């Protein structure tokens, strides 16, 4: 047996090796597709944060690299950037610290090597912080390159105590823009948008006219709307975006595509039109070269994520038509099968021409990319078939497409192609652009297998689900990590992820399970799980475990459980419902008691919907519903758990408050189960470099410690 100190050294070295592998953040084609400017991120362990860097490639007509950057350029202070339509300018919103360590934000505009404008947005004091998150944020140029638009926090009205000693009152609002502070409002509660959007309360749209360097907040939206994802319309005299309702309350927004929202048009002089209908949740508006507007849309209810439609509003018309509809299970397309749209956004530039749109979406166990013909509604799969795994479109200009491709063995790399003529898109040929760095040999030679699983004798309307098996080569049986995903309405795909690669390097086989309720397999699967959480999803995980034990060389005495959020909910369920099957558990920010989570999470609707009820906070509290939530929770089985359990919790978690894990752990300890709690100064994802490093290394250490007993 390897000494524990040596084992820890091996674990740490595996993480350090993988931490050096950069990941693609975004990429943009310029100069007609002959040049790529790409943004990457790499873990900087000594700084304790990620370093973002820029790297450029120049291509010939065959997409071979003929020149590239000598070194990456650190762009870690950039929040947002955008190249103007004629590629004359580049706008950057940058965040830095001043000499007093106070945060400052700037808007810069560059022309080649000249800094044309640098505007201190903090000093202007017309709005709060600029939004750079994936839900609200964006930076877009006007068609004539004279202005940019972005989204920021609305400026707070100043307030002061009712009793405050001060000098003689002077008249306010005398042309200076100052207004008298409101008394007694400094402690009024302001609700934000929850997990990973802390501090974002109410947004405004800001237009900066560059010739005069003047920034102004656009008026005209209802006071209860919070706008985001804003971009200029082709006329340059209006913007379109998404607006979310803030009343009666803001429910958590990130990863929740079901929030009531609208596509709107707002002229620069304040005239607003609502473009989408009532009762929908919408996102990602994009204009075609002809001025038609498309966006993603679903009904604003039910599960947090589900199948979307792609809809279109023709230029000058008010009718909204469906281009890609909801897929219940499976639809046949030009060159394969299709299970619907589950993407959170469309590419920033997604049109090859006025009739062909490109997008990427999870499909069972892969992310696949498609061309959608807007007129015929035909869908063609253009995924990279030379590299099994996932293909995600980043950008398109004219007929040149840029994508990132990866699989569980191979970190993401940039690929380019020339999109064939209409009707021949399936003949697309992808060319690798970026140079592969060093990949651990054990990772490169590991096995990836897709499992299509089915409950043959079930009477349920949905019987099938999928899983991914990922394992290093070995002459002996391997310990197996059973790993359900979070959500629950999300999914695992064959794409590179440091967590799976880390355990693979340490000699573990990994079984990632897309239980019924996962996205990418049709709307029927998504809708199946509510009312069945804690039962159907648990049964699926146990069934997948049994199949893996029969089909692969894994050790039945060394079965581990890993999962976060709803995955944490499932692994604590599995250790309670099957106490003699699984030997050791690591659970990250798990839901352990749905009934008590209902009162404190940013997604109270999740608790109701998944337990099988319509979400409402009106009227009396239903004791029957609270009891149903308790019964579907892992806490109902905690007294049966035998497996040593480690809990990784985030003190700043607004989605699954950390007391959920603490309460569960206290009960484990009371029952004599070996238990350890790690508490991180982080949110639900535990994705900060310090938290990620510590929880992965300690999870592996926990497994080795208890599998050796």
C-alpha positions as CSV (number, residue, x, y, z in Angstrom):
1,X,0.0,0.0,0.0
2,X,1.3,3.4,-1.0
3,X,2.0,5.7,2.0
4,X,-0.5,8.4,2.5
5,X,2.1,11.2,2.2
6,X,3.2,9.8,-1.2
7,X,-0.5,9.4,-2.2
8,X,-1.2,13.1,-1.4
9,X,1.9,14.1,-3.5
10,X,0.5,12.1,-6.4
11,X,-2.9,13.8,-6.0
12,X,-1.4,17.3,-5.8
13,X,0.8,16.7,-8.8
14,X,-2.1,15.4,-10.9
15,X,-4.1,18.6,-10.1
16,X,-1.1,20.9,-10.8
17,X,-0.6,19.1,-14.2
18,X,-4.2,19.7,-15.3
19,X,-4.3,23.2,-13.9
20,X,-1.8,24.3,-16.5
21,X,-4.1,23.3,-19.4
22,X,-5.9,26.5,-20.7
23,X,-9.5,26.5,-21.8
24,X,-11.1,28.5,-24.6
25,X,-13.4,31.3,-23.5
26,X,-14.4,32.8,-26.8
27,X,-13.1,33.4,-30.3
28,X,-13.8,35.9,-33.1
29,X,-13.1,35.9,-36.8
30,X,-11.9,39.1,-38.4
31,X,-10.4,40.2,-41.7
32,X,-12.9,38.1,-43.6
33,X,-12.1,35.0,-41.6
34,X,-8.3,35.1,-42.3
35,X,-7.5,36.1,-38.7
36,X,-8.8,34.7,-35.3
37,X,-8.6,36.5,-32.1
38,X,-9.2,34.1,-29.2
39,X,-9.6,34.5,-25.5
40,X,-8.4,31.7,-23.1
41,X,-8.3,31.1,-19.4
42,X,-5.8,29.2,-17.3
43,X,-5.7,28.6,-13.5
44,X,-3.0,30.7,-11.8
45,X,-2.3,28.8,-8.6
46,X,0.1,31.2,-7.1
47,X,-2.2,34.2,-7.7
48,X,-5.2,32.2,-6.5
49,X,-7.3,33.3,-9.5
50,X,-7.6,32.6,-13.2
51,X,-5.5,34.4,-15.8
52,X,-7.3,35.4,-19.0
53,X,-5.2,35.9,-22.1
54,X,-5.5,36.8,-25.8
55,X,-4.0,34.7,-28.6
56,X,-4.2,35.5,-32.3
57,X,-3.9,33.3,-35.4
58,X,-3.5,34.2,-39.1
59,X,-4.8,31.7,-41.6
60,X,-4.5,31.0,-45.3
61,X,-7.3,29.9,-47.5
62,X,-7.0,26.3,-46.3
63,X,-7.2,27.4,-42.7
64,X,-3.6,26.5,-42.0
65,X,-1.9,28.8,-39.5
66,X,0.7,31.0,-41.3
67,X,1.3,33.3,-38.3
68,X,0.4,33.5,-34.7
69,X,1.1,35.4,-31.5
70,X,4.5,34.7,-30.0
71,X,3.0,34.7,-26.5
72,X,-0.4,35.1,-24.8
73,X,-1.4,38.7,-23.8
74,X,-2.8,39.0,-20.3
75,X,-6.3,40.5,-20.5
76,X,-7.5,39.6,-17.0
77,X,-8.6,43.2,-16.3
78,X,-11.0,43.1,-19.3
79,X,-14.7,42.6,-18.4
80,X,-16.1,43.0,-21.9
81,X,-14.8,43.7,-25.4
82,X,-16.3,44.1,-28.9
83,X,-14.9,44.8,-32.3
84,X,-16.8,47.3,-34.4
85,X,-18.8,46.2,-37.5
86,X,-16.2,47.4,-40.0
87,X,-13.4,46.3,-37.7
88,X,-12.1,49.9,-37.4
89,X,-12.2,49.9,-33.6
90,X,-12.2,47.7,-30.5
91,X,-14.1,48.7,-27.4
92,X,-13.0,47.3,-24.0
93,X,-14.6,47.7,-20.6
94,X,-11.9,47.3,-18.1
95,X,-11.9,47.0,-14.3
96,X,-8.8,48.0,-12.2
97,X,-7.9,49.1,-8.7
98,X,-6.7,52.7,-8.0
99,X,-3.9,53.7,-5.6
100,X,-6.4,53.4,-2.7
101,X,-7.4,49.9,-3.8
102,X,-10.8,51.1,-4.8
103,X,-12.4,49.5,-7.9
104,X,-12.6,51.6,-11.0
105,X,-14.2,50.8,-14.4
106,X,-13.2,52.3,-17.7
107,X,-14.4,52.3,-21.3
108,X,-11.5,52.2,-23.8
109,X,-11.7,52.4,-27.6
110,X,-8.7,51.3,-29.6
111,X,-7.9,51.9,-33.3
112,X,-4.9,49.6,-34.1
113,X,-2.2,50.7,-31.7
114,X,-3.9,54.0,-30.7
115,X,-6.0,54.5,-27.6
116,X,-8.7,56.8,-29.1
117,X,-10.9,57.1,-26.0
118,X,-10.5,56.3,-22.3
119,X,-13.6,57.1,-20.2
120,X,-13.7,56.7,-16.4
121,X,-17.1,55.3,-16.0
122,X,-16.8,55.3,-12.2
123,X,-16.1,59.0,-12.2
124,X,-19.1,59.8,-14.4
125,X,-21.3,58.5,-11.5
126,X,-24.4,58.0,-13.7
127,X,-24.7,54.3,-13.0
128,X,-23.2,51.5,-10.8
129,X,-21.0,48.6,-11.9
130,X,-21.2,47.5,-15.5
131,X,-22.7,44.0,-15.9
132,X,-20.4,41.4,-17.5
133,X,-22.3,38.2,-16.5
134,X,-23.8,35.8,-19.0
135,X,-27.4,36.7,-18.1
136,X,-27.5,40.5,-18.4
137,X,-24.1,41.5,-19.8
138,X,-23.0,42.6,-23.2
139,X,-21.2,45.3,-25.2
140,X,-22.4,46.2,-28.7
141,X,-21.5,48.7,-31.4
142,X,-23.9,50.8,-33.4
143,X,-23.8,50.0,-37.2
144,X,-22.1,53.3,-38.0
145,X,-19.5,52.7,-35.3
146,X,-20.3,56.0,-33.5
147,X,-21.7,54.6,-30.2
148,X,-21.6,51.5,-28.0
149,X,-24.3,50.2,-25.7
150,X,-23.9,48.2,-22.4
151,X,-25.9,47.3,-19.3
152,X,-25.1,48.5,-15.7
153,X,-26.5,48.7,-12.2
154,X,-28.9,51.6,-11.8
155,X,-27.5,54.4,-9.7
156,X,-28.9,54.4,-6.1
157,X,-30.6,57.4,-4.8
158,X,-28.7,58.8,-1.9
159,X,-30.2,58.4,1.6
160,X,-29.4,59.5,5.1
161,X,-30.7,58.9,8.7
162,X,-33.7,60.8,10.0
163,X,-31.5,62.4,12.6
164,X,-28.2,63.7,11.3
165,X,-26.2,66.8,12.4
166,X,-25.2,68.9,9.4
167,X,-24.6,72.4,8.2
168,X,-27.2,74.8,6.9
169,X,-29.5,73.3,4.3
170,X,-28.7,74.5,0.8
171,X,-31.1,74.3,-2.2
172,X,-30.7,71.1,-4.2
173,X,-31.3,70.2,-7.8
174,X,-30.2,73.6,-9.0
175,X,-28.8,72.3,-12.2
176,X,-26.0,70.3,-10.8
177,X,-28.0,67.0,-11.0
178,X,-27.8,66.6,-7.3
179,X,-31.0,65.8,-5.4
180,X,-31.6,66.0,-1.7
181,X,-30.9,62.6,0.0
182,X,-34.0,60.6,1.1
183,X,-34.3,60.3,4.8
184,X,-34.6,56.9,6.5
185,X,-34.1,54.7,3.4
186,X,-30.5,53.6,3.9
187,X,-31.6,50.2,5.3
188,X,-34.4,49.5,2.9
189,X,-33.9,45.9,1.7
190,X,-33.0,45.5,-2.0
191,X,-33.4,42.1,-3.4
192,X,-30.8,40.9,-6.0
193,X,-30.9,38.2,-8.6
194,X,-29.4,35.5,-6.3
195,X,-26.7,32.9,-6.9
196,X,-23.7,34.3,-8.8
197,X,-25.6,37.6,-9.4
198,X,-25.2,39.0,-5.9
199,X,-25.3,42.8,-5.9
200,X,-27.2,43.0,-9.1
201,X,-30.6,44.6,-8.2
202,X,-31.9,46.7,-11.1
203,X,-30.2,47.3,-14.4
204,X,-30.2,50.2,-16.9
205,X,-29.2,50.5,-20.5
206,X,-26.3,52.9,-21.2
207,X,-25.3,54.4,-24.6
208,X,-22.0,56.1,-25.0
209,X,-21.6,58.4,-28.0
210,X,-17.9,58.3,-28.7
211,X,-17.4,61.6,-30.6
212,X,-18.5,63.6,-27.6
213,X,-17.6,60.9,-25.0
214,X,-21.0,61.3,-23.4
215,X,-22.8,58.4,-21.7
216,X,-26.5,58.5,-21.1
217,X,-29.0,56.1,-19.5
218,X,-31.9,55.2,-21.8
219,X,-35.4,55.8,-20.5
220,X,-38.7,54.3,-21.5
221,X,-38.8,50.8,-19.9
222,X,-41.4,50.0,-17.1
223,X,-39.9,50.5,-13.7
224,X,-40.4,46.9,-12.8
225,X,-38.3,45.6,-15.8
226,X,-34.7,44.7,-15.4
227,X,-33.0,44.8,-18.9
228,X,-30.1,42.8,-20.3
229,X,-28.6,41.2,-23.4
230,X,-28.9,44.5,-25.2
231,X,-27.7,45.2,-28.8
232,X,-28.2,47.8,-31.4
233,X,-30.9,47.3,-34.1
234,X,-29.8,47.6,-37.7
235,X,-31.2,51.1,-37.9
236,X,-28.8,52.3,-35.2
237,X,-31.7,54.4,-33.7
238,X,-32.9,51.7,-31.3
239,X,-31.8,48.8,-29.3
240,X,-33.3,45.4,-28.6
241,X,-32.9,43.3,-25.5
242,X,-34.4,41.0,-22.8
243,X,-36.3,42.4,-19.8
244,X,-37.1,40.3,-16.7
245,X,-40.0,41.1,-14.4
246,X,-38.9,42.0,-10.8
247,X,-42.3,41.8,-9.1
248,X,-43.5,40.2,-7.0
249,X,-40.0,39.0,-6.3
250,X,-36.7,38.2,-8.1
251,X,-36.1,34.5,-8.2
252,X,-32.6,33.2,-8.9
253,X,-31.8,33.7,-12.6
254,X,-28.6,31.9,-13.4
255,X,-29.2,28.5,-14.9
256,X,-33.0,29.3,-14.8
257,X,-34.4,29.8,-18.2
258,X,-38.0,29.8,-17.0
259,X,-38.2,33.3,-15.6
260,X,-41.0,35.5,-17.2
261,X,-39.3,37.9,-19.6
262,X,-39.9,39.9,-22.8
263,X,-38.0,40.8,-26.0
264,X,-38.3,44.6,-26.3
265,X,-37.3,47.3,-28.7
266,X,-36.4,50.7,-27.3
267,X,-35.6,53.8,-29.4
268,X,-32.7,56.1,-28.3
269,X,-35.3,58.8,-27.5
270,X,-37.3,56.5,-25.2
271,X,-40.1,54.8,-27.2
272,X,-40.6,51.1,-26.2
273,X,-42.3,48.3,-28.0
274,X,-42.8,44.8,-26.6
275,X,-41.9,42.2,-29.3
276,X,-42.6,38.9,-27.6
277,X,-45.9,37.6,-26.1
278,X,-47.1,37.1,-22.6
279,X,-46.3,34.0,-20.6
280,X,-42.9,33.3,-22.1
281,X,-39.3,33.2,-21.0
282,X,-37.0,34.5,-23.7
283,X,-33.3,35.1,-24.3
284,X,-30.6,35.7,-26.9
285,X,-32.1,38.1,-29.5
286,X,-30.1,38.2,-32.8
287,X,-30.6,40.2,-36.1
288,X,-30.1,38.6,-39.5
289,X,-28.3,40.5,-42.2
290,X,-31.8,41.3,-43.6
291,X,-33.0,42.8,-40.3
292,X,-35.1,39.8,-39.2
293,X,-35.0,39.1,-35.5
294,X,-34.7,35.7,-33.9
295,X,-34.6,34.5,-30.3
296,X,-34.9,31.5,-28.0
297,X,-38.2,31.1,-26.2
298,X,-40.0,28.7,-23.9
299,X,-43.1,28.8,-21.6
300,X,-42.3,30.6,-18.3
301,X,-43.2,27.8,-15.9
302,X,-42.1,24.4,-14.7
303,X,-38.6,23.1,-14.6
304,X,-35.7,25.6,-14.5
305,X,-34.3,24.4,-17.8
306,X,-36.2,22.7,-20.6
307,X,-36.5,22.5,-24.4
308,X,-36.7,25.8,-26.3
309,X,-38.2,27.0,-29.5
310,X,-36.3,29.2,-32.0
311,X,-38.7,31.9,-33.1
312,X,-38.4,34.7,-35.7
313,X,-40.0,38.1,-36.3
314,X,-39.6,39.3,-39.9
315,X,-38.5,42.8,-40.4
316,X,-41.4,45.3,-40.3
317,X,-43.8,42.6,-39.1
318,X,-45.3,41.9,-35.7
319,X,-46.1,38.2,-36.1
320,X,-43.8,35.7,-34.3
321,X,-43.3,32.4,-36.1
322,X,-41.6,29.2,-34.9
323,X,-38.5,28.0,-36.8
324,X,-37.5,25.1,-34.5
325,X,-40.2,23.7,-32.3
326,X,-40.2,21.8,-29.1
327,X,-39.1,18.1,-29.6
328,X,-40.9,15.7,-27.3
329,X,-38.5,12.8,-27.8
330,X,-36.7,12.7,-31.1
331,X,-37.1,14.2,-34.6
332,X,-35.4,13.1,-37.8
333,X,-33.3,15.8,-39.6
334,X,-31.4,15.8,-42.8
335,X,-28.5,13.8,-41.5
336,X,-29.5,12.2,-38.2
337,X,-31.7,12.6,-35.2
338,X,-32.5,15.7,-33.2
339,X,-33.8,16.1,-29.6
340,X,-34.5,19.8,-29.4
341,X,-32.8,23.0,-28.3
342,X,-31.3,23.3,-24.8
343,X,-28.6,26.0,-25.5
344,X,-28.5,28.9,-23.1
345,X,-27.6,31.4,-25.9
346,X,-27.0,31.7,-29.6
347,X,-23.5,32.7,-30.9
348,X,-23.1,36.5,-30.9
349,X,-22.8,36.3,-34.7
350,X,-24.9,33.3,-35.8
351,X,-25.9,34.0,-39.4
352,X,-24.0,32.6,-42.5
353,X,-26.5,34.6,-44.7
354,X,-30.0,35.8,-44.4
355,X,-31.5,32.3,-44.4
356,X,-29.0,30.1,-42.6
357,X,-28.4,30.3,-38.8
358,X,-25.8,28.3,-36.9
359,X,-26.2,27.2,-33.3
360,X,-24.9,24.5,-30.8
361,X,-26.9,22.6,-28.3
362,X,-26.5,19.5,-26.0
363,X,-27.8,16.3,-27.5
364,X,-27.8,13.3,-25.2
365,X,-24.1,12.8,-24.5
366,X,-22.5,15.5,-26.8
367,X,-22.8,19.1,-27.7
368,X,-23.6,19.2,-31.4
369,X,-23.7,22.1,-33.9
370,X,-26.3,22.7,-36.6
371,X,-27.3,24.8,-39.6
372,X,-30.9,25.9,-39.4
373,X,-32.6,27.0,-42.7
374,X,-35.1,29.7,-41.7
375,X,-37.3,29.4,-44.8
376,X,-37.6,25.6,-45.1
377,X,-36.9,24.9,-41.3
378,X,-34.5,22.2,-42.3
379,X,-31.8,21.3,-39.8
380,X,-28.4,19.9,-40.7
381,X,-25.8,18.6,-38.3
382,X,-22.3,20.1,-39.0
383,X,-20.5,18.7,-35.9
384,X,-16.9,17.8,-36.3
385,X,-16.9,14.0,-37.1
386,X,-13.2,13.6,-37.2
387,X,-13.0,14.3,-33.4
388,X,-15.6,12.4,-31.5
389,X,-17.1,14.5,-28.7
390,X,-18.5,18.0,-28.6
391,X,-18.5,20.9,-31.2
392,X,-19.6,24.4,-30.1
393,X,-19.8,27.2,-32.7
394,X,-18.1,30.4,-31.5
395,X,-18.4,32.8,-34.4
396,X,-19.2,33.0,-38.1
397,X,-18.4,35.6,-40.8
398,X,-19.5,35.2,-44.4
399,X,-19.0,31.4,-44.9
400,X,-16.2,30.9,-42.4
401,X,-17.1,29.2,-39.1
402,X,-15.0,29.1,-35.9
403,X,-15.7,26.4,-33.2
404,X,-14.2,24.8,-30.2
405,X,-14.0,21.0,-30.1
406,X,-13.2,18.7,-27.2
407,X,-13.8,15.4,-25.6
408,X,-13.1,13.8,-22.2
409,X,-9.6,12.8,-23.4
410,X,-8.7,16.1,-25.2
411,X,-8.9,19.7,-24.0
412,X,-10.8,22.2,-26.1
413,X,-9.1,23.3,-29.4
414,X,-10.1,25.8,-32.0
415,X,-11.3,24.5,-35.4
416,X,-12.3,26.4,-38.5
417,X,-14.2,25.5,-41.6
418,X,-15.8,26.9,-44.8
419,X,-19.5,26.3,-44.7
420,X,-20.6,24.5,-47.9
421,X,-23.4,25.8,-50.1
422,X,-27.0,25.4,-49.0
423,X,-28.0,21.7,-49.2
424,X,-24.4,20.5,-48.9
425,X,-23.6,21.5,-45.3
426,X,-23.2,17.9,-44.1
427,X,-20.0,17.8,-46.2
428,X,-18.3,20.3,-44.0
429,X,-14.6,19.7,-43.3
430,X,-13.1,21.1,-40.1
431,X,-9.4,22.1,-39.7
432,X,-7.7,22.3,-36.4
433,X,-6.2,25.7,-35.7
434,X,-4.8,25.8,-32.2
435,X,-1.8,23.6,-31.2
436,X,-2.4,20.9,-28.7
437,X,-0.4,21.3,-25.5
438,X,0.9,18.4,-23.4
439,X,-1.9,16.0,-22.4
440,X,-1.1,13.3,-19.8
441,X,-0.6,10.0,-21.6
442,X,-3.0,8.1,-19.4
443,X,-5.7,10.6,-20.3
444,X,-5.1,10.4,-24.0
445,X,-5.4,6.6,-24.0
446,X,-8.4,6.3,-21.7
447,X,-11.7,4.8,-22.8
448,X,-14.9,6.8,-23.3
449,X,-18.1,4.8,-23.9
450,X,-21.7,6.0,-24.3
451,X,-24.3,3.9,-22.5
452,X,-27.9,3.9,-23.7
453,X,-29.9,2.5,-20.8
454,X,-33.6,1.5,-20.6
455,X,-35.9,0.1,-17.9
456,X,-37.4,-2.6,-20.1
457,X,-40.3,-3.7,-17.8
458,X,-41.2,-0.2,-16.7
459,X,-44.7,1.2,-17.2
460,X,-43.5,4.8,-17.1
461,X,-43.9,7.0,-20.2
462,X,-40.1,7.7,-20.3
463,X,-38.0,4.6,-19.9
464,X,-34.6,5.5,-21.4
465,X,-31.6,7.5,-20.3
466,X,-27.9,7.7,-21.0
467,X,-24.5,7.7,-19.2
468,X,-20.8,8.2,-20.0
469,X,-18.2,5.7,-18.9
470,X,-14.6,7.1,-18.7
471,X,-11.7,5.0,-17.5
472,X,-7.9,4.7,-17.8
473,X,-6.3,1.5,-19.1
474,X,-5.7,-1.0,-16.4
475,X,-4.8,-4.7,-15.9
476,X,-6.8,-4.8,-12.7
477,X,-10.3,-3.8,-11.6
478,X,-10.8,-0.1,-11.1
479,X,-12.5,1.8,-8.3
480,X,-15.6,3.4,-9.8
481,X,-17.0,6.9,-9.1
482,X,-20.7,7.1,-9.7
483,X,-21.5,10.7,-10.6
484,X,-25.0,12.1,-11.2
485,X,-25.1,15.7,-12.5
486,X,-26.7,18.7,-10.8
487,X,-29.7,20.7,-12.0
488,X,-31.5,18.3,-12.2
489,X,-32.4,19.6,-15.7
490,X,-28.9,19.7,-17.2
491,X,-26.6,16.9,-18.4
492,X,-23.1,15.5,-18.9
493,X,-21.6,15.6,-22.3
494,X,-18.4,14.2,-23.8
495,X,-16.3,17.3,-23.4
496,X,-13.1,18.0,-21.5
497,X,-13.6,18.8,-17.8
498,X,-10.8,19.0,-15.2
499,X,-12.8,17.1,-12.5
500,X,-13.2,13.9,-14.6
501,X,-9.7,14.2,-16.0
502,X,-8.3,14.5,-12.4
503,X,-9.9,11.4,-11.1
504,X,-9.0,9.5,-14.3
505,X,-5.3,10.4,-13.8
506,X,-5.6,9.0,-10.2
507,X,-6.8,5.6,-11.5
508,X,-10.6,5.9,-11.1
509,X,-13.2,4.9,-13.6
510,X,-16.0,7.5,-13.8
511,X,-19.7,6.9,-14.5
512,X,-21.5,10.1,-15.3
513,X,-25.3,9.6,-15.4
514,X,-27.9,11.5,-17.4
515,X,-30.9,10.2,-15.5
516,X,-34.4,10.8,-16.7
517,X,-35.1,14.5,-16.4
518,X,-31.8,15.5,-18.0
519,X,-31.7,17.9,-20.9
520,X,-30.7,16.9,-24.4
521,X,-33.1,13.9,-24.7
522,X,-36.4,15.5,-25.5
523,X,-39.0,17.5,-23.6
524,X,-40.7,14.4,-22.4
525,X,-37.6,13.4,-20.4
526,X,-37.4,16.9,-18.8
527,X,-41.0,16.9,-17.8
528,X,-40.9,13.3,-16.4
529,X,-38.9,14.0,-13.3
530,X,-41.0,16.6,-11.4
531,X,-43.1,14.6,-8.8
532,X,-40.5,11.8,-9.0
533,X,-37.3,13.4,-7.6
534,X,-35.7,11.2,-4.9
535,X,-37.2,8.1,-6.5
536,X,-36.9,7.8,-10.4
537,X,-33.6,9.6,-10.5
538,X,-32.2,7.5,-7.7
539,X,-33.4,4.3,-9.4
540,X,-31.7,5.4,-12.6
541,X,-28.4,5.9,-10.8
542,X,-28.6,2.5,-9.1
543,X,-29.5,0.8,-12.4
544,X,-26.6,2.5,-14.2
545,X,-24.3,1.3,-11.4
546,X,-25.5,-2.3,-11.8
547,X,-24.9,-2.1,-15.6
548,X,-21.4,-0.7,-15.2
549,X,-20.5,-3.5,-12.7
550,X,-21.6,-6.1,-15.3
551,X,-20.1,-4.4,-18.3
552,X,-16.8,-2.9,-17.2
553,X,-13.8,-4.0,-15.2
554,X,-14.7,-2.2,-12.0
555,X,-14.4,-3.3,-8.4
556,X,-17.8,-3.7,-6.7
557,X,-16.1,-3.2,-3.3
558,X,-14.8,0.2,-4.3
559,X,-17.8,2.2,-5.4
560,X,-17.6,5.9,-4.7
561,X,-20.2,8.6,-5.0
562,X,-19.6,12.2,-6.1
563,X,-22.1,14.9,-6.9
564,X,-23.0,18.6,-6.4
565,X,-26.3,20.4,-5.9
566,X,-29.0,18.0,-7.2
567,X,-26.1,15.6,-7.8
568,X,-25.4,16.0,-4.1
569,X,-29.0,15.3,-3.4
570,X,-28.7,12.1,-5.4
571,X,-25.5,10.8,-3.8
572,X,-26.9,11.3,-0.3
573,X,-30.0,9.5,-1.4
574,X,-28.0,6.6,-2.8
575,X,-25.9,6.2,0.3
576,X,-29.1,6.2,2.4
577,X,-31.2,4.0,0.2
578,X,-28.4,1.5,-0.7
579,X,-26.2,1.6,2.4
580,X,-24.3,-1.6,1.5
581,X,-23.5,-0.8,-2.1
582,X,-21.5,2.4,-2.0
583,X,-18.4,2.7,0.2
584,X,-17.5,6.4,0.4
585,X,-19.2,9.7,-0.5
586,X,-18.2,13.3,-1.4
587,X,-21.1,15.7,-1.7
588,X,-20.8,19.3,-2.7
589,X,-23.5,21.8,-1.6
590,X,-26.2,19.1,-1.6
591,X,-29.9,19.5,-1.3
592,X,-30.6,17.4,1.8
593,X,-34.0,18.7,2.9
594,X,-36.3,20.3,0.3
595,X,-38.9,21.4,2.9
596,X,-36.4,23.6,4.8
597,X,-34.6,24.8,1.7
598,X,-38.0,26.2,0.4
599,X,-37.8,29.1,2.9
600,X,-34.2,30.2,2.2
601,X,-33.1,29.5,-1.3
602,X,-33.1,31.9,-4.2
603,X,-35.1,29.3,-6.2
604,X,-38.0,28.5,-4.0
605,X,-40.0,27.5,-7.1
606,X,-37.6,24.6,-7.7
607,X,-38.6,23.0,-4.4
608,X,-42.3,23.2,-5.3
609,X,-42.1,22.1,-8.9
610,X,-39.7,19.2,-8.4
611,X,-41.9,17.9,-5.5
612,X,-44.9,18.1,-7.8
613,X,-46.7,21.4,-6.9
614,X,-47.4,24.7,-8.5
615,X,-45.2,27.4,-7.0
616,X,-47.0,30.0,-5.1
617,X,-46.4,32.2,-2.0
618,X,-50.0,33.3,-1.7
619,X,-52.5,32.0,0.8
620,X,-51.9,29.5,3.7
621,X,-48.8,27.3,3.9
622,X,-49.7,23.7,2.9
623,X,-48.5,21.2,5.5
624,X,-49.1,18.4,3.0
625,X,-46.7,20.0,0.5
626,X,-44.1,20.5,3.2
627,X,-44.4,16.8,4.2
628,X,-44.1,15.7,0.5
629,X,-40.9,17.8,0.2
630,X,-39.5,16.2,3.3
631,X,-40.4,12.7,2.1
632,X,-38.5,13.1,-1.2
633,X,-35.4,14.4,0.6
634,X,-32.2,12.5,1.5
635,X,-32.7,13.5,5.1
636,X,-35.5,10.9,5.3
637,X,-32.8,8.2,4.8
638,X,-29.9,9.7,6.8
639,X,-30.3,7.2,9.6
640,X,-29.5,4.3,7.3
641,X,-26.2,5.7,5.9
642,X,-23.0,3.7,6.6
643,X,-20.6,5.2,4.0
644,X,-18.0,7.8,5.2
645,X,-19.2,11.1,3.9
646,X,-17.3,14.4,3.1
647,X,-19.3,17.6,2.7
648,X,-17.9,20.4,0.6
649,X,-20.0,23.6,1.4
650,X,-20.0,27.2,0.2
651,X,-20.6,29.8,2.9
652,X,-21.9,32.2,0.3
653,X,-24.2,29.7,-1.4
654,X,-27.6,31.3,-2.1
655,X,-28.9,28.4,-4.1
656,X,-28.5,25.6,-1.6
657,X,-27.7,27.3,1.7
658,X,-24.9,25.6,3.5
659,X,-26.9,24.7,6.6
660,X,-28.5,22.0,4.4
661,X,-25.2,20.2,4.5
662,X,-24.4,21.1,8.1
663,X,-27.7,19.6,9.3
664,X,-27.2,16.4,7.4
665,X,-23.6,16.1,8.6
666,X,-24.6,16.6,12.2
667,X,-27.0,13.7,11.9
668,X,-24.4,11.5,10.3
669,X,-22.0,12.2,13.2
670,X,-24.7,11.5,15.7
671,X,-25.2,8.1,14.0
672,X,-21.5,7.3,14.2
673,X,-20.8,7.7,10.5
674,X,-17.2,9.1,9.7
675,X,-17.9,12.6,8.5
676,X,-15.9,15.6,7.5
677,X,-17.0,19.1,6.6
678,X,-15.1,21.6,4.4
679,X,-16.4,25.2,4.4
680,X,-15.4,27.5,1.5
681,X,-15.7,31.2,1.2
682,X,-17.4,30.7,-2.2
683,X,-20.8,30.4,-3.8
684,X,-22.8,27.3,-5.0
685,X,-20.4,26.3,-7.8
686,X,-17.2,26.2,-5.6
687,X,-15.4,27.2,-8.8
688,X,-13.0,29.7,-7.4
689,X,-9.4,28.4,-7.9
690,X,-8.8,28.0,-4.1
691,X,-12.1,26.1,-3.5
692,X,-11.8,24.0,-6.6
693,X,-8.3,22.9,-5.8
694,X,-9.0,22.1,-2.2
695,X,-12.2,20.3,-2.7
696,X,-10.9,18.1,-5.5
697,X,-7.7,17.2,-3.7
698,X,-9.6,16.5,-0.4
699,X,-12.2,14.4,-2.2
700,X,-9.5,12.2,-3.7
701,X,-7.7,11.9,-0.4
702,X,-11.0,11.0,1.3
703,X,-11.6,8.3,-1.2
704,X,-8.2,6.7,-1.0
705,X,-8.3,6.9,2.8
706,X,-11.6,5.0,3.1
707,X,-11.2,2.6,0.1
708,X,-8.0,1.2,1.7
709,X,-9.8,0.2,4.9
